[in-house]
Amino acid sequence: MKTKTLVAALALTMAGLAMAQPATPNLDKREANQQQRIDQGVASGQLTAKETNRLQKREAKLAADEAAAKADGTVTRAERRKLQREAHRDSKAIRQQKHDAQTAVPAGK
């Protein structure tokens, strides 16, 4: 009887591990932060509609690349490096667009 219980518990544990998505907590935090920076740029008028659209597309591509890396159940060191480089480039683009000479009417005004 103990053996059946042990086997059942082991099977449930393995099923749970198989279903778990690989975690990328640092990237998730970074994506949230970058989205907040874009939203702040729209609200302050630092980003035009065209700039915002371009930055949103970059963020969507990063999310799609992250999903593709997670698709096989493992995010390798090389995939993490690639995603971090992409996030870094996106962050630089946000900064450049927010601090260029182009402005828009701030949202809500």
Secondary structure, 3 states (H helix, E strand, C coil): CHHHHHHHHHHHHHHHHHHCCCCCHHHHHHHHHHHHHHHHHHHHCCCCHHHHHHHHHHHHHHHHHHHHHHCCCCCCHHHHHHHHHHHHHHHHHHHHHHCCCCCCCCCCC
